[in-house]
């Protein structure tokens, strides 16, 4: 951390009782020092039961999110990430906005070496929508496993 970078506050959620945030904007993501700073490795979070609301109809939308990142100086604390993702339950947003917004917020706040998110949305109206975003080209020597989410096949 440079002299111009303000110190990060102590984690808000770790070891504490935490209520579900009212909205994604109200959610506080906690970051802690990377225990392997300077080493290139991949962290994966999978959220197979992500939900949000359609901004037009108010009907629920469901997705399987996969977030992969190569940490920089910090890592995201998993409880705060879980609460952040759960805060979308009453949030009205298009699939593209939710998926890219989650990836962008994590990337902007955590400042990892690299980050990607895959949003595998279940169909409504007969059309599944998959949304992908990444911060840039992955580091050359980073092992990138497949996100392992089966494509939607319907009832066949």
Backbone as a printed PyTorch tensor [residue, N CA C, xyz], in Angstrom:
tensor([[[  0.8450,  -1.1700,   0.0000],
         [  0.0000,   0.0000,   0.0000],
         [  0.8890,   1.2320,   0.0000]],

        [[  0.6270,   2.1510,  -0.8970],
         [  1.4380,   3.3620,  -0.9630],
         [  0.9810,   4.3640,   0.0820]],

        [[  1.8020,   5.4030,   0.2840],
         [  1.4700,   6.4210,   1.2780],
         [  0.1920,   7.1630,   0.9310]],

        [[ -0.1640,   7.2340,  -0.3610],
         [ -1.3640,   7.9630,  -0.7730],
         [ -2.6310,   7.1110,  -0.6840]],

        [[ -2.4950,   5.8000,  -0.4720],
         [ -3.6520,   4.9280,  -0.3720],
         [ -4.1440,   4.9040,   1.0620]],

        [[ -5.4080,   5.2820,   1.2950],
         [ -5.9070,   5.2670,   2.6700],
         [ -6.0140,   3.8330,   3.1770]],

        [[ -5.8050,   3.6130,   4.4650],
         [ -5.9120,   2.2560,   4.9980],
         [ -7.3510,   1.7680,   4.8850]],

        [[ -7.5090,   0.4750,   4.6370],
         [ -8.8530,  -0.1150,   4.5610],
         [ -9.4080,  -0.2590,   5.9600]],

        [[-10.6930,  -0.0110,   6.1230],
         [-11.2960,  -0.2250,   7.4420],
         [-11.3280,  -1.7090,   7.7820]],

        [[-11.4790,  -1.9940,   9.0590],
         [-11.6060,  -3.3860,   9.4890],
         [-12.8550,  -3.9840,   8.8510]],

        [[-12.8370,  -5.2920,   8.5600],
         [-14.0190,  -5.9120,   7.9490],
         [-15.2710,  -5.6910,   8.7890]],

        [[-16.3400,  -5.3320,   8.1140],
         [-17.6120,  -5.0470,   8.7740],
         [-18.3540,  -6.3300,   9.1390]],

        [[-18.2420,  -7.3660,   8.3130],
         [-19.0710,  -8.5580,   8.4720],
         [-18.3680,  -9.7300,   9.1390]],

        [[-17.0720,  -9.8540,   8.9470],
         [-16.3300, -11.0120,   9.4240],
         [-16.4610, -11.1550,  10.9410]],

        [[-17.0190, -12.2830,  11.3840],
         [-17.1800, -12.5460,  12.8020],
         [-18.3160, -11.7740,  13.4580]],

        [[-19.1430, -11.1200,  12.6530],
         [-20.2420, -10.3180,  13.1870],
         [-21.5780, -10.8390,  12.6570]],

        [[-22.6540, -10.5090,  13.3420],
         [-23.9870, -10.7700,  12.8320],
         [-24.3150,  -9.6480,  11.8510]],

        [[-24.7360, -10.0000,  10.6470],
         [-24.9820,  -9.0040,   9.6070],
         [-26.3550,  -9.2060,   8.9880]],

        [[-27.0850,  -8.1110,   8.8420],
         [-28.3910,  -8.1590,   8.1880],
         [-28.2040,  -8.0990,   6.6760]],

        [[-29.2020,  -8.6030,   5.9630],
         [-29.1810,  -8.5390,   4.5120],
         [-29.3230,  -7.0870,   4.0790]],

        [[-28.4160,  -6.5800,   3.2360],
         [-28.5240,  -5.1940,   2.7760],
         [-29.8140,  -4.9850,   1.9820]],

        [[-30.3570,  -3.7860,   2.0500],
         [-31.6100,  -3.4540,   1.3660],
         [-31.4460,  -3.3780,  -0.1440]],

        [[-30.2320,  -3.1290,  -0.6140],
         [-29.9780,  -2.9960,  -2.0480],
         [-28.5030,  -3.2520,  -2.3170]],

        [[-28.1410,  -3.5110,  -3.5800],
         [-26.7210,  -3.6640,  -3.8980],
         [-25.9140,  -2.4060,  -3.5680]],

        [[-26.5150,  -1.2440,  -3.7470],
         [-25.8130,   0.0100,  -3.4460],
         [-25.5290,   0.1500,  -1.9490]],

        [[-26.4100,  -0.3950,  -1.1120],
         [-26.2310,  -0.3090,   0.3360],
         [-25.2850,  -1.3820,   0.8730]],

        [[-25.0100,  -2.3900,   0.0810],
         [-24.1470,  -3.4910,   0.5210],
         [-22.7010,  -3.0190,   0.6320]],

        [[-22.0510,  -3.4570,   1.6960],
         [-20.6370,  -3.1470,   1.9200],
         [-19.8350,  -4.4160,   1.6770]],

        [[-18.9190,  -4.3360,   0.7270],
         [-18.0150,  -5.4530,   0.4640],
         [-16.7480,  -5.2610,   1.2750]],

        [[-16.3550,  -6.2960,   1.9880],
         [-15.1330,  -6.2490,   2.7810],
         [-14.0000,  -6.9020,   2.0100]],

        [[-12.8260,  -6.3230,   2.1260],
         [-11.6200,  -6.8600,   1.5150],
         [-10.5690,  -7.0100,   2.5990]],

        [[ -9.8420,  -8.1030,   2.5410],
         [ -8.7950,  -8.3720,   3.5140],
         [ -7.4790,  -8.5720,   2.7660]],

        [[ -6.3520,  -8.4190,   3.4530],
         [ -5.0650,  -8.6080,   2.7720],
         [ -4.9420, -10.0040,   2.1660]],

        [[ -4.3870, -10.0530,   0.9770],
         [ -4.1460, -11.3110,   0.2830],
         [ -3.0410, -12.0650,   1.0240]],

        [[ -3.3340, -13.2600,   1.5510],
         [ -2.3010, -14.0040,   2.2760],
         [ -1.1800, -14.5170,   1.3760]],

        [[ -1.3670, -14.4540,   0.0580],
         [ -0.3570, -14.8880,  -0.9090],
         [ -0.0620, -13.7670,  -1.9050]],

        [[  0.0120, -12.5400,  -1.3910],
         [  0.2810, -11.3820,  -2.2540],
         [  1.5570, -11.6260,  -3.0500]],

        [[  1.5210, -11.2670,  -4.3190],
         [  2.6700, -11.4550,  -5.1910],
         [  2.6940, -12.7920,  -5.8980]],

        [[  1.8060, -13.7030,  -5.5180],
         [  1.7360, -15.0110,  -6.1620],
         [  0.5200, -15.0360,  -7.0880]],

        [[  0.6740, -15.5580,  -8.2930],
         [ -0.4190, -15.6200,  -9.2540],
         [ -1.2260, -16.8940,  -9.0270]],

        [[ -2.4970, -16.7260,  -8.7020],
         [ -3.4040, -17.8540,  -8.5250],
         [ -4.8280, -17.3900,  -8.7980]],

        [[ -5.7370, -18.3390,  -8.9420],
         [ -7.1190, -18.0460,  -9.2760],
         [ -8.0370, -18.3740,  -8.1070]],

        [[ -9.0040, -17.5080,  -7.8580],
         [-10.0500, -17.7410,  -6.8620],
         [-11.3750, -17.8040,  -7.6100]],

        [[-12.2090, -18.7650,  -7.2670],
         [-13.5140, -18.9040,  -7.9070],
         [-14.6170, -18.8870,  -6.8550]],

        [[-15.6560, -18.1180,  -7.1510],
         [-16.9000, -18.1500,  -6.3870],
         [-18.0020, -18.5750,  -7.3410]],

        [[-18.8250, -19.5260,  -6.9440],
         [-19.9730, -19.9350,  -7.7310],
         [-21.2260, -19.6760,  -6.9090]],

        [[-22.1780, -19.0000,  -7.5310],
         [-23.4600, -18.7030,  -6.8790],
         [-24.5670, -19.2720,  -7.7650]],

        [[-24.9250, -20.5510,  -7.5620],
         [-25.8720, -21.2020,  -8.4590],
         [-27.3340, -20.8100,  -8.2380]],

        [[-27.6110, -20.0200,  -7.1990],
         [-28.9960, -19.6380,  -6.9040],
         [-29.1570, -18.1230,  -6.8180]],

        [[-28.4640, -17.3800,  -7.6840],
         [-28.5640, -15.9250,  -7.7100],
         [-29.9440, -15.5120,  -8.2140]],

        [[-30.5260, -14.5030,  -7.5870],
         [-31.8290, -13.9960,  -8.0240],
         [-31.8360, -12.4770,  -8.0660]],

        [[-32.6150, -11.9560,  -8.9990],
         [-32.9040, -10.5230,  -9.0900],
         [-34.3120, -10.4110,  -9.6650]],

        [[-34.7490,  -9.1960,  -9.9410],
         [-36.0870,  -8.9800, -10.4850],
         [-36.0110,  -8.3560, -11.8690]],

        [[-36.9130,  -8.7630, -12.7360],
         [-37.0180,  -8.1350, -14.0490],
         [-37.4610,  -6.6830, -13.8420]],

        [[-36.7610,  -5.7170, -14.4540],
         [-37.1220,  -4.3160, -14.2450],
         [-38.4160,  -3.9120, -14.9550]],

        [[-38.9160,  -4.7520, -15.8320],
         [-40.1460,  -4.4320, -16.5580],
         [-41.3610,  -5.0750, -15.8910]],

        [[-41.2540,  -6.3760, -15.6030],
         [-42.4140,  -7.1110, -15.0790],
         [-42.3980,  -7.3000, -13.5670]],

        [[-41.2200,  -7.1670, -12.9520],
         [-41.0960,  -7.4330, -11.5190],
         [-41.0130,  -8.9120, -11.1920]],

        [[-41.0140,  -9.7630, -12.2070],
         [-40.9180, -11.2090, -11.9890],
         [-39.4840, -11.5870, -11.6140]],

        [[-39.3180, -12.6650, -10.8530],
         [-37.9620, -13.0720, -10.4740],
         [-37.1780, -13.6410, -11.6510]],

        [[-35.9020, -13.3390, -11.6560],
         [-34.9550, -13.9030, -12.6150],
         [-33.9180, -14.6880, -11.8250]],

        [[-33.4590, -15.7960, -12.3780],
         [-32.5280, -16.6840, -11.6890],
         [-31.2950, -16.9020, -12.5470]],

        [[-30.1440, -16.9830, -11.9060],
         [-28.8940, -17.1950, -12.6240],
         [-27.9310, -18.0400, -11.8120]],

        [[-27.0090, -18.6260, -12.5210],
         [-25.8450, -19.2860, -11.9250],
         [-24.6670, -18.3720, -12.2670]],

        [[-24.1140, -17.7180, -11.2520],
         [-22.9710, -16.8300, -11.4580],
         [-21.6880, -17.5620, -11.1260]],

        [[-20.6540, -17.3230, -11.9320],
         [-19.3120, -17.8280, -11.6400],
         [-18.3650, -16.6400, -11.7330]],

        [[-17.6880, -16.3570, -10.6250],
         [-16.7550, -15.2370, -10.5410],
         [-15.3580, -15.8110, -10.3430]],

        [[-14.4630, -15.5060, -11.2680],
         [-13.0610, -15.9310, -11.1870],
         [-12.1990, -14.6820, -11.0960]],

        [[-11.2160, -14.6910, -10.1890],
         [-10.2850, -13.5610, -10.1600],
         [ -8.9070, -13.9880,  -9.6860]],

        [[ -7.9090, -13.2630, -10.1620],
         [ -6.5270, -13.4140,  -9.7090],
         [ -6.2750, -12.2670,  -8.7440]],

        [[ -6.1230, -12.5540,  -7.4560],
         [ -6.0010, -11.4800,  -6.4700],
         [ -4.7640, -10.6120,  -6.6750]],

        [[ -4.9200,  -9.3700,  -6.2560],
         [ -3.8020,  -8.4380,  -6.1590],
         [ -3.3940,  -8.3720,  -4.6980]],

        [[ -3.4870,  -7.1940,  -4.1200],
         [ -3.1060,  -7.0070,  -2.7160],
         [ -4.1850,  -7.4500,  -1.7320]],

        [[ -5.4540,  -7.5440,  -2.2130],
         [ -6.5520,  -7.9250,  -1.3230],
         [ -7.3730,  -9.0480,  -1.9380]],

        [[ -8.1650,  -9.6870,  -1.0880],
         [ -9.1610, -10.6640,  -1.5150],
         [-10.5050, -10.2190,  -0.9410]],

        [[-11.5910, -10.6100,  -1.6040],
         [-12.9140, -10.2570,  -1.0900],
         [-13.2800, -11.2510,   0.0050]],

        [[-13.8510, -10.7460,   1.0720],
         [-14.2830, -11.5940,   2.1880],
         [-15.6010, -12.2460,   1.7680]],

        [[-15.6840, -13.5670,   1.8710],
         [-16.7890, -14.3170,   1.2690],
         [-18.1510, -14.0110,   1.8870]],

        [[-18.2180, -13.7520,   3.1780],
         [-19.5150, -13.4390,   3.7880],
         [-20.0710, -12.1360,   3.2250]],

        [[-19.2120, -11.1410,   3.0650],
         [-19.6860,  -9.8680,   2.5130],
         [-20.1110, -10.0400,   1.0580]],

        [[-19.4230, -10.9090,   0.3060],
         [-19.8180, -11.1760,  -1.0690],
         [-21.1800, -11.8660,  -1.0960]],

        [[-21.3880, -12.8200,  -0.2170],
         [-22.6780, -13.5150,  -0.1400],
         [-23.8030, -12.5250,   0.1450]],

        [[-23.5990, -11.6120,   1.0750],
         [-24.6180, -10.6170,   1.3950],
         [-24.8510,  -9.6570,   0.2290]],

        [[-23.7770,  -9.2630,  -0.4470],
         [-23.8930,  -8.3950,  -1.6200],
         [-24.7320,  -9.0780,  -2.7000]],

        [[-24.4180, -10.3270,  -3.0110],
         [-25.1630, -11.0400,  -4.0370],
         [-26.6280, -11.2350,  -3.6280]],

        [[-26.8710, -11.5290,  -2.3680],
         [-28.2480, -11.7120,  -1.8880],
         [-29.0460, -10.4090,  -1.9360]],

        [[-28.3670,  -9.2750,  -1.8860],
         [-29.0640,  -7.9770,  -1.9130],
         [-29.7390,  -7.7150,  -3.2570]],

        [[-29.4450,  -8.5130,  -4.2570],
         [-30.0770,  -8.3700,  -5.5680],
         [-31.4750,  -8.9910,  -5.6060]],

        [[-31.8720,  -9.7050,  -4.5660],
         [-33.1770, -10.3900,  -4.5670],
         [-34.3420,  -9.4410,  -4.8320]],

        [[-34.2370,  -8.2160,  -4.3520],
         [-35.3020,  -7.2330,  -4.5550],
         [-34.8600,  -6.1030,  -5.4780]],

        [[-33.8050,  -6.3360,  -6.2240],
         [-33.2500,  -5.3300,  -7.1290],
         [-33.7620,  -5.5840,  -8.5410]],

        [[-34.2890,  -4.5490,  -9.1550],
         [-34.7730,  -4.6600, -10.5290],
         [-33.6490,  -4.2650, -11.4770]],

        [[-33.1940,  -5.2150, -12.2740],
         [-32.1230,  -4.9290, -13.2210],
         [-32.0820,  -5.9670, -14.3210]],

        [[-31.7430,  -5.5200, -15.5230],
         [-31.5820,  -6.4540, -16.6270],
         [-30.3950,  -7.3700, -16.3500]],

        [[-30.4000,  -8.5500, -16.9730],
         [-29.3340,  -9.5290, -16.7670],
         [-27.9550,  -8.9170, -17.0140]],

        [[-27.8600,  -8.1540, -18.0960],
         [-26.5840,  -7.5460, -18.4690],
         [-26.0990,  -6.5750, -17.3970]],

        [[-27.0140,  -5.7630, -16.8670],
         [-26.6500,  -4.7770, -15.8530],
         [-26.2070,  -5.4510, -14.5530]],

        [[-26.9350,  -6.4730, -14.1340],
         [-26.5660,  -7.1740, -12.8990],
         [-25.2020,  -7.8420, -13.0310]],

        [[-25.0110,  -8.6060, -14.1030],
         [-23.7690,  -9.3630, -14.2760],
         [-22.5560,  -8.4320, -14.3900]],

        [[-22.6290,  -7.4880, -15.3100],
         [-21.4920,  -6.5830, -15.5140],
         [-21.2970,  -5.6940, -14.2900]],

        [[-22.3850,  -5.2610, -13.6600],
         [-22.2740,  -4.4140, -12.4700],
         [-21.5570,  -5.1040, -11.3160]],

        [[-21.8410,  -6.3820, -11.1150],
         [-21.1620,  -7.1420, -10.0540],
         [-19.6750,  -7.2460, -10.3660]],

        [[-19.3520,  -7.6290, -11.5980],
         [-17.9470,  -7.7470, -11.9820],
         [-17.2150,  -6.4200, -11.8740]],

        [[-17.8150,  -5.3670, -12.3720],
         [-17.1890,  -4.0400, -12.3500],
         [-16.9670,  -3.5560, -10.9150]],

        [[-17.9680,  -3.7480, -10.0500],
         [-17.8060,  -3.2800,  -8.6670],
         [-16.6610,  -4.0300,  -7.9700]],

        [[-16.6320,  -5.3430,  -8.1240],
         [-15.5440,  -6.1110,  -7.5130],
         [-14.1890,  -5.6730,  -8.0630]],

        [[-14.1080,  -5.4960,  -9.3620],
         [-12.8410,  -5.1050,  -9.9710],
         [-12.4190,  -3.7060,  -9.5190]],

        [[-13.3350,  -2.7590,  -9.5150],
         [-13.0060,  -1.3840,  -9.1440],
         [-12.6040,  -1.2470,  -7.6820]],

        [[-13.2640,  -2.0010,  -6.8000],
         [-12.9770,  -1.8770,  -5.3630],
         [-11.8020,  -2.7420,  -4.9190]],

        [[-11.7510,  -3.9800,  -5.3810],
         [-10.7260,  -4.9130,  -4.9160],
         [ -9.4080,  -4.7340,  -5.6610]],

        [[ -9.4720,  -4.2740,  -6.9040],
         [ -8.3060,  -4.0880,  -7.7700],
         [ -7.4770,  -5.3780,  -7.9060]],

        [[ -8.1470,  -6.4650,  -8.3380],
         [ -7.3900,  -7.6950,  -8.5670],
         [ -6.5290,  -7.5640,  -9.8190]],

        [[ -5.6400,  -8.5140, -10.0030],
         [ -4.8310,  -8.5670, -11.2140],
         [ -5.7260,  -8.7720, -12.4310]],

        [[ -6.7610,  -9.6030, -12.2660],
         [ -7.6780,  -9.9160, -13.3580],
         [ -8.9590, -10.4780, -12.7690]],

        [[-10.0880, -10.2430, -13.4410],
         [-11.3760, -10.7560, -12.9770],
         [-12.2660, -11.0410, -14.1780]],

        [[-13.0560, -12.1220, -14.0650],
         [-14.1020, -12.3950, -15.0480],
         [-15.3380, -12.8810, -14.3050]],

        [[-16.4920, -12.6380, -14.9140],
         [-17.7450, -13.1420, -14.3610],
         [-18.5650, -13.7210, -15.5060]],

        [[-19.1550, -14.8700, -15.2490],
         [-20.1040, -15.4740, -16.1760],
         [-21.4590, -15.5070, -15.5010]],

        [[-22.4560, -14.9330, -16.1380],
         [-23.8290, -14.9680, -15.6450],
         [-24.6390, -15.8740, -16.5570]],

        [[-25.0030, -17.0410, -16.0710],
         [-25.7500, -18.0250, -16.8440],
         [-27.2080, -17.9390, -16.3700]],

        [[-28.0030, -17.1600, -17.0690],
         [-29.3780, -16.8540, -16.6680],
         [-30.3350, -17.9090, -17.1910]],

        [[-31.2340, -18.3370, -16.3220],
         [-32.2360, -19.3240, -16.7060],
         [-33.3100, -18.6430, -17.5540]],

        [[-33.9200, -19.3870, -18.4800],
         [-34.8540, -18.7520, -19.4040],
         [-36.1390, -18.2710, -18.7410]],

        [[-36.5940, -17.1660, -19.2620],
         [-37.9540, -16.6740, -19.0350],
         [-38.4030, -16.2400, -20.4110]],

        [[-39.5740, -16.6600, -20.8280],
         [-40.0020, -16.3710, -22.1810],
         [-39.3040, -17.2480, -23.2050]],

        [[-38.6930, -18.3350, -22.7360],
         [-38.0910, -19.2990, -23.6400],
         [-36.6730, -19.0060, -24.0890]],

        [[-36.0580, -17.9230, -23.6080],
         [-34.7230, -17.5720, -24.0710],
         [-33.7630, -17.4520, -22.8800]],

        [[-32.7890, -18.3590, -22.7790],
         [-31.7530, -18.1550, -21.7630],
         [-30.7940, -17.0640, -22.2450]],

        [[-30.3090, -16.2620, -21.3270],
         [-29.3550, -15.1950, -21.6590],
         [-28.1060, -15.4200, -20.8220]],

        [[-26.9680, -15.5730, -21.4710],
         [-25.6940, -15.7010, -20.7640],
         [-24.9160, -14.4230, -20.9850]],

        [[-24.3740, -13.8700, -19.8970],
         [-23.6560, -12.5940, -19.9490],
         [-22.2580, -12.8120, -19.3800]],

        [[-21.2460, -12.3300, -20.1040],
         [-19.8540, -12.5120, -19.6930],
         [-19.1410, -11.1710, -19.6950]],

        [[-18.2880, -10.9540, -18.7020],
         [-17.4800,  -9.7270, -18.6380],
         [-16.1410, -10.0990, -18.0240]],

        [[-15.0790,  -9.4780, -18.5220],
         [-13.7720,  -9.6350, -17.8890],
         [-13.0410,  -8.3090, -17.9490]],

        [[-12.1000,  -8.1600, -17.0430],
         [-11.3930,  -6.8880, -16.8900],
         [-10.3530,  -6.6440, -17.9740]],

        [[-10.0060,  -7.6450, -18.7300],
         [ -8.9870,  -7.5350, -19.7690],
         [ -8.4420,  -8.9250, -20.0420]],

        [[ -7.3490,  -8.9820, -20.7460],
         [ -6.7350, -10.2770, -21.0390],
         [ -6.1850, -10.8850, -19.7490]],

        [[ -6.3840, -12.1840, -19.5540],
         [ -5.8450, -12.8110, -18.3420],
         [ -4.3220, -12.8920, -18.4090]],

        [[ -3.6720, -12.9170, -17.2480],
         [ -2.2140, -13.1080, -17.2480],
         [ -1.8480, -14.4080, -17.9730]],

        [[ -0.7700, -14.3730, -18.7210],
         [ -0.3830, -15.4880, -19.5980],
         [ -0.2300, -16.8120, -18.8600]],

        [[  0.2910, -16.8170, -17.6560],
         [  0.5450, -18.0870, -16.9730],
         [ -0.5520, -18.4700, -15.9700]],

        [[ -1.6810, -17.7680, -15.9910],
         [ -2.7820, -18.0830, -15.0690],
         [ -3.5900, -19.2530, -15.6150]],

        [[ -3.7960, -20.2810, -14.7960],
         [ -4.6090, -21.4180, -15.1880],
         [ -6.0690, -21.0070, -15.1240]],

        [[ -6.7750, -21.1330, -16.2450],
         [ -8.1870, -20.7600, -16.3190],
         [ -9.0360, -21.9920, -16.5800]],

        [[ -9.6080, -22.5760, -15.5380],
         [-10.4900, -23.7150, -15.7730],
         [-11.7800, -23.2500, -16.4440]],

        [[-12.4240, -24.1640, -17.1510],
         [-13.7260, -23.8850, -17.7290],
         [-14.6920, -23.5360, -16.5970]],

        [[-15.6620, -22.6940, -16.8690],
         [-16.6010, -22.3200, -15.8080],
         [-17.5740, -23.4410, -15.4640]],

        [[-17.6220, -24.4950, -16.2810],
         [-18.3330, -25.7390, -15.9680],
         [-19.8210, -25.5680, -15.6990]],

        [[-20.4590, -24.6430, -16.3800],
         [-21.9050, -24.5080, -16.2860],
         [-22.4810, -25.0480, -17.5820]],

        [[-23.2710, -26.0960, -17.4780],
         [-23.8320, -26.7300, -18.6590],
         [-24.7710, -25.7630, -19.3870]],

        [[-24.7260, -25.7390, -20.7010],
         [-25.6690, -24.8910, -21.4440],
         [-27.0920, -25.3750, -21.2180]],

        [[-28.0280, -24.4520, -21.2980],
         [-29.4290, -24.8050, -21.0920],
         [-29.9090, -25.7010, -22.2270]],

        [[-30.5350, -26.8240, -21.8760],
         [-30.9970, -27.7850, -22.8800],
         [-32.5060, -27.9850, -22.8640]],

        [[-33.2020, -27.2610, -22.0470],
         [-34.6480, -27.4500, -21.9860],
         [-35.0160, -28.7600, -21.3200]],

        [[-36.1320, -29.3000, -21.6890],
         [-36.6170, -30.5230, -21.0510],
         [-36.2780, -31.7760, -21.8360]],

        [[-35.4580, -31.6370, -22.8800],
         [-35.1390, -32.7620, -23.7390],
         [-34.1090, -33.6230, -23.1760]]])
